Amino acid sequence: EFVDAGQTHVRRGFMARLRLERFGEGRVFPHEQTHPAAKADRLRLTQACQTQLSPIFGLYPDADNRAQEVLEDAIRESAPLQATDHLDVVHRLWPVTDLGVIGEVSSLLSPLPLYVADGHHRYETACNYRDRLAASRSLAPNHPANFVLTMCVSMDDPGLRVLPTHRLFRLPPMATHELKAQLGKAFHTSPAGSGPDAATHIWQKLAATARQDTMALFATRDGQWLNAQLTPAGRQQWELLAAHMSRDLRQLGVSILHRFLLEKLLETPEDLQIDYVHQAEEVAKKLAQQDAGDEPYGLAALVMPASLSQIRAISGQGERMPPKSTYFYPKLLSGLVFHSLE
């Protein structure tokens, strides 16, 4: 149970062990790219603990929320375990041990796809850990290492919230006229405001449009915000550049930002350092309070999040979005449930 934009929401789901299968070989689909360093770190943690401490976040299609309702009926008369985190999110947990209920939920989900909302590195690490173990000894089909701890949430749960992830780029400081010149005729730009503190108001107006082809950019040298919207000429250029992508992935705001605006038009380096934040207020704070010893921010971007329908379409086609394309709020807590791999 949590509060977002002044409203209280309840997101429901259940934790279970999900049988592992490599992405692209079954019904478990990723939607974001992963990084080798993060997976290596996760693998060391798993080897040290021989336990999965954090669940992955999986989404499944269930228009009538049938699986969740079966569980709700099973725990209706039970008292929950409860924890409140540092963000005042209330987490309630009910153990379900009735084999009939478990079997019914399993049968409802068995034919359905599962889309990884969060935890791509943990999922791939679980596969890597299983494969390393299997290389040294034979694993029984139901050995714990063949599974990964998963929180399963219906894509139609009314409490499911996808929030944006905004970006701050560590580049040489840019001025508005330089930014406009490099965007050329690919984007129509217009003044949006001045100074870091304008970020919140600008984001509110941008979010109201819900346009994936529009974003707000902050040039740090002169402290000005620009609204940037893809022009017909820019869209044609982008379509040619991204011809290998599906239509759904091409229309995604973060794809346009990273693959076209940054990599093609601004020619940013491959190892570009990016700070990710979720609130426009955080963007303003970071821009105003940069540490003197850090490489400065040259550019910031407010960008729309991917929708659930986009996540489902892109994942189902075997494609992956740029990192941090989605933010499912609130995050899952580590340590509510442990999955021993011994």
C-alpha positions in Angstrom: 0.0 0.0 0.0 1.5 3.3 -1.1 0.8 6.9 -2.0 1.6 8.3 -5.4 0.6 11.8 -6.5 -1.6 12.2 -3.5 -3.6 9.0 -4.0 -3.4 5.8 -2.1 -2.9 2.6 -4.2 -2.7 -1.1 -3.4 -0.6 -3.4 -5.6 -1.3 -7.1 -5.2 0.9 -10.0 -6.2 2.4 -13.3 -5.0 5.9 -14.7 -4.5 6.8 -18.1 -5.9 9.6 -20.0 -7.4 9.7 -19.6 -11.2 11.5 -22.4 -13.2 14.4 -20.9 -15.0 14.6 -20.7 -18.8 17.0 -18.6 -20.8 15.5 -15.5 -22.4 14.4 -16.4 -25.9 13.9 -20.1 -25.2 10.5 -20.1 -23.5 7.8 -17.9 -22.1 9.9 -15.5 -19.9 10.6 -12.3 -21.7 13.0 -9.4 -20.8 12.5 -5.8 -21.8 15.7 -4.1 -20.8 19.4 -4.5 -21.6 21.8 -5.8 -19.0 25.5 -5.1 -18.1 28.2 -7.8 -17.5 29.7 -6.0 -14.5 26.3 -6.0 -12.6 25.8 -9.7 -13.4 29.3 -10.6 -12.2 28.6 -8.8 -8.9 25.3 -10.6 -8.5 26.9 -13.9 -9.2 29.5 -13.4 -6.4 26.8 -12.5 -4.0 24.8 -15.6 -4.9 27.8 -17.8 -4.6 28.7 -16.4 -1.2 25.1 -16.6 0.2 23.9 -19.7 -1.7 20.5 -17.9 -1.3 18.4 -15.6 -3.4 17.7 -12.6 -1.2 15.6 -10.4 -3.6 12.8 -11.5 -5.9 12.6 -10.5 -9.5 9.4 -8.6 -10.5 7.4 -10.5 -13.1 4.2 -9.4 -15.0 1.7 -11.7 -16.4 -1.5 -11.0 -18.5 -4.7 -11.8 -16.6 -7.5 -9.4 -17.6 -9.8 -10.8 -14.9 -7.1 -11.1 -12.2 -8.3 -14.7 -11.6 -5.0 -16.0 -10.1 -4.8 -13.2 -7.6 -8.5 -13.6 -6.6 -7.9 -17.3 -5.9 -5.2 -16.2 -3.4 -7.3 -13.4 -2.0 -10.0 -15.9 -1.1 -7.4 -18.2 0.5 -6.1 -15.6 2.9 -9.3 -13.6 3.6 -9.4 -14.8 7.2 -5.7 -14.7 7.9 -3.7 -11.9 9.6 -0.7 -10.6 7.5 2.9 -10.1 8.4 3.6 -6.4 8.0 6.5 -4.1 7.4 6.8 -0.4 6.6 9.8 0.8 4.7 11.7 4.1 4.7 9.3 5.5 2.1 6.2 4.7 4.2 5.2 1.9 1.9 3.3 -0.7 3.8 4.2 -4.3 2.8 1.8 -7.1 3.9 2.6 -10.8 3.4 0.5 -13.9 3.8 2.0 -17.4 3.6 -0.2 -19.8 1.5 0.4 -23.5 2.1 -2.8 -25.1 0.8 -1.7 -27.4 -2.0 -5.0 -27.1 -3.8 -4.8 -23.3 -3.9 -1.2 -23.4 -5.1 -2.0 -26.0 -7.8 -4.9 -23.8 -9.0 -2.7 -20.7 -9.3 0.0 -22.7 -11.0 -2.4 -24.1 -13.6 -3.7 -20.6 -14.3 -0.3 -19.2 -14.9 1.4 -22.2 -16.6 0.3 -21.3 -20.2 0.9 -17.5 -19.8 4.0 -15.5 -20.7 5.9 -13.7 -17.9 7.5 -10.3 -18.6 10.4 -9.2 -16.4 9.5 -5.8 -15.0 12.6 -5.5 -12.8 15.4 -7.8 -11.9 16.9 -8.6 -15.3 20.4 -8.9 -13.8 19.1 -11.2 -11.0 17.3 -13.4 -13.5 20.3 -13.9 -15.8 22.5 -14.4 -12.7 20.2 -17.2 -11.5 20.6 -18.9 -14.9 24.4 -18.5 -14.7 24.5 -19.9 -11.2 22.4 -22.9 -12.2 24.6 -23.5 -15.2 27.8 -23.4 -13.2 26.3 -25.8 -10.6 25.1 -28.1 -13.4 28.6 -28.2 -14.9 30.1 -29.6 -11.7 27.4 -32.1 -10.8 24.0 -33.4 -11.9 21.0 -31.3 -10.8 17.7 -33.0 -10.1 14.8 -31.3 -12.0 13.4 -29.8 -8.8 16.8 -28.7 -7.4 16.3 -25.1 -6.0 19.0 -23.8 -8.4 16.6 -24.5 -11.2 14.3 -21.8 -10.0 14.3 -18.1 -9.2 12.4 -16.2 -6.5 9.7 -14.1 -8.3 7.0 -11.7 -7.3 4.2 -12.2 -9.9 1.9 -9.3 -10.5 -1.0 -9.2 -13.0 -0.6 -6.6 -15.7 -4.2 -5.7 -15.0 -3.8 -5.1 -11.3 -5.2 -1.6 -10.6 -2.3 -0.7 -8.3 0.4 -1.2 -10.9 2.2 2.1 -11.5 4.9 2.8 -14.1 6.8 6.0 -13.3 9.4 7.8 -15.4 13.1 7.7 -15.2 14.7 11.0 -16.0 18.4 11.4 -17.1 21.3 13.6 -16.3 24.3 13.3 -18.7 27.9 13.9 -17.7 29.0 15.9 -20.8 30.8 19.1 -21.4 28.3 21.9 -20.5 26.1 22.8 -23.4 24.3 26.1 -24.3 20.8 26.3 -25.8 22.0 27.6 -29.2 24.5 24.7 -29.4 21.9 22.1 -28.6 19.4 23.6 -31.1 22.1 23.6 -33.8 23.0 20.0 -33.3 19.3 18.9 -33.3 18.9 20.7 -36.6 15.6 20.0 -38.4 15.1 16.7 -36.6 13.4 18.3 -33.6 11.2 21.3 -33.2 12.3 23.1 -30.1 10.7 25.8 -28.0 11.6 27.6 -24.8 10.1 25.8 -21.7 11.6 27.6 -18.7 14.7 28.8 -16.9 16.8 27.3 -14.1 16.8 23.8 -12.5 13.7 24.6 -10.3 11.5 24.8 -13.4 11.8 21.0 -13.9 8.7 20.1 -11.9 6.4 22.4 -13.7 7.8 21.5 -17.1 7.4 17.8 -16.3 3.8 18.2 -15.3 3.0 19.8 -18.6 5.0 17.3 -20.5 3.4 14.3 -18.7 -0.1 15.7 -19.5 0.6 15.3 -23.2 1.7 11.7 -22.9 3.7 12.0 -26.1 6.6 9.6 -26.5 8.1 11.8 -29.3 8.4 14.8 -27.0 10.9 15.4 -24.2 12.3 18.4 -22.2 16.0 19.1 -22.4 18.1 21.3 -20.0 21.3 23.0 -21.3 23.4 23.6 -18.3 25.7 26.3 -19.7 23.0 28.9 -19.9 20.4 27.2 -17.6 17.6 27.0 -20.1 15.0 24.3 -20.8 13.8 23.4 -24.2 10.8 21.3 -25.3 11.9 19.1 -28.1 9.4 17.3 -30.4 10.4 15.0 -33.3 9.5 16.7 -36.6 8.3 14.8 -39.7 11.8 15.1 -41.2 13.3 13.9 -38.0 10.9 11.0 -37.8 11.8 10.0 -41.4 15.5 10.1 -40.5 14.9 8.1 -37.3 12.8 5.5 -39.2 15.7 4.9 -41.6 18.2 4.7 -38.8 16.1 2.3 -36.7 14.8 0.2 -39.6 16.0 -3.0 -37.7 13.7 -2.2 -34.7 10.0 -3.0 -34.4 7.5 -0.1 -34.8 6.8 -0.4 -31.0 10.5 0.1 -30.1 11.0 2.9 -32.6 8.1 4.8 -31.1 9.4 4.6 -27.5 10.6 7.9 -26.1 13.8 6.5 -24.5 14.7 4.9 -27.8 14.4 8.2 -29.6 16.4 9.9 -26.9 19.3 7.4 -26.6 19.6 6.0 -30.1 18.7 9.1 -32.2 19.2 12.3 -30.2 22.2 11.3 -28.2 24.1 8.8 -30.3 23.3 10.1 -33.8 22.7 13.8 -33.5 24.9 14.7 -30.5 27.4 11.9 -31.2 27.9 11.1 -27.5 30.5 8.5 -26.5 29.6 4.9 -25.9 30.7 5.1 -22.3 28.6 8.2 -21.6 28.0 8.5 -17.8 24.3 8.9 -16.9 22.6 9.5 -13.6 19.0 8.2 -13.4 16.4 9.8 -11.1 12.6 9.3 -10.9 11.2 12.6 -9.8 11.5 15.9 -11.6 12.3 17.4 -8.2 15.4 15.2 -8.0 16.6 16.5 -11.4 16.3 20.0 -10.1 18.2 19.1 -6.9 21.0 17.3 -8.7 21.4 20.2 -11.2 21.6 22.8 -8.5 23.9 20.8 -6.1 26.6 19.3 -8.3 29.7 18.1 -6.4 32.7 20.1 -7.4 34.9 17.0 -7.8 32.5 15.3 -10.3 32.4 15.7 -14.0 29.7 18.3 -14.6 26.3 17.6 -16.2 26.1 19.1 -19.6 22.5 18.0 -20.4 19.4 16.7 -18.6 16.3 15.1 -20.1 12.8 14.6 -18.9 11.3 11.7 -20.8 8.1 9.7 -20.8 8.1 6.2 -19.3 7.2 3.1 -21.4 3.5 2.0 -21.0 2.5 -1.5 -20.0 1.2 -2.2 -23.6 4.6 -1.1 -25.0 6.5 -3.3 -22.5 4.3 -6.3 -23.5 4.7 -5.7 -27.3 8.4 -5.0 -27.3 9.3 -7.9 -24.9 7.0 -10.3 -26.9 9.0 -9.5 -30.0 12.3 -10.4 -28.3 13.6 -6.8 -28.2 15.1 -4.9 -25.4 14.8 -1.2 -24.4 17.6 1.0 -23.3 18.5 0.6 -19.6 16.1 2.2 -17.1 13.2 2.5 -19.5 10.8 1.7 -16.8 10.4 2.2 -13.1 7.7 0.2 -11.3 6.9 2.0 -8.1 7.3 0.9 -5.3 10.4 -1.3 -5.5 10.2 -4.8 -4.0 11.8 -5.2 -0.6 14.7 -7.5 -0.2 14.6 -9.9 2.6 10.8 -10.5 2.9 11.4 -14.0 1.6 14.6 -16.0 1.1 15.1 -18.8 -1.4 17.8 -21.2 -0.4 19.8 -22.7 -3.3 21.2 -25.6 -1.2 
